[in-house]
Amino acid sequence: MQVELINPELEAFLNNQVAEGNFPDPLAAIQAALYQFKSDVQQELDDDTVHAIQQAEVEYSRGEGIEFKEFAKEFRHRHGMNQ
């Protein structure tokens, strides 16, 4: 299989990783990235996270959600991050 990167930024990043000695060659860097991606995809959610998502879905279906801009404003205010 041959892979061609068409994004110059990604190609430069890949080449820099090899040049800095983080990987012996581009193939090793790509394989490491794919193993990490596979691990991330296969990672299961714990019971508390699943329950929180289910609860949020129930609340949203009842119309209890808020717009993201409103949430962000409240979050910044609550955590002293007013801009």
Beta strands, then each sheet from edge to edge (+ up, - down):
end
